Amino acid sequence: MVNESDRHARFNELAKNYGADLYRYAMWICGNDALAKDLVQETYLRAWKALDKLNDIAAAKSWMITILRREYARTFERKVPKFTDVETVVIPEDSELEPDDRAEIKLLRESIMELAPKYREPLLLQVVLGHSCQEISDQLGISKSAVMTQLFRAREQLKSRLRKDGVTANVHELF
């Protein structure tokens, strides 16, 4: 049994090492800063409760990403989305991006989110979090060759959708 001080230190190390990756992944899957932060907090809460079940510290990142993915799925089971009056919406200024760049990023994000989860999840794990095919395989519980096939098909579907929408840039350049 691990004493409470060691447990706190272990958890703090996990949060420090993987917090930015969890937030980045959450932003990709939900596209909302507040919800992404909530998802990360819920992930931390669930990870804290189950910390004693984590036997392999090398698997911690995948374990926490899995918790986050499941927590995101739970948000649709238990919450009714809030509706906002369009007249009250304030669009923040993003001075670093040109309008064309913002539109292209928005189109790319929408196109990725339209992919079937079978293709979207491995793609996001690789592109957003930088996971290797083996790490994706371990996390999703599928073979490495299946991951490679799904990544290839995801990119091909994405290229097709973007070309259809008039984006001619190479998909790899957009990531």
Number of C-alpha atoms within 10 A of each C-alpha: 5 9 7 9 9 10 15 14 11 15 16 14 12 18 20 9 13 16 19 13 18 27 21 18 22 24 19 18 18 14 16 12 14 10 16 22 16 16 24 27 16 16 24 22 13 15 21 18 10 10 16 11 9 12 9 8 10 9 13 17 21 18 15 22 22 15 21 25 17 13 18 21 11 11 13 10 9 8 8 8 8 5 6 8 6 7 6 7 8 7 6 6 7 9 7 8 11 10 11 9 11 13 12 16 15 13 16 20 14 12 18 24 18 14 17 10 12 14 22 21 22 25 25 19 20 15 14 17 16 13 18 15 19 15 19 23 18 15 18 16 10 12 14 17 12 13 25 17 12 18 21 14 16 22 18 13 17 20 20 15 18 20 14 10 11 9 15 10 12 11 16 9 6 9 9
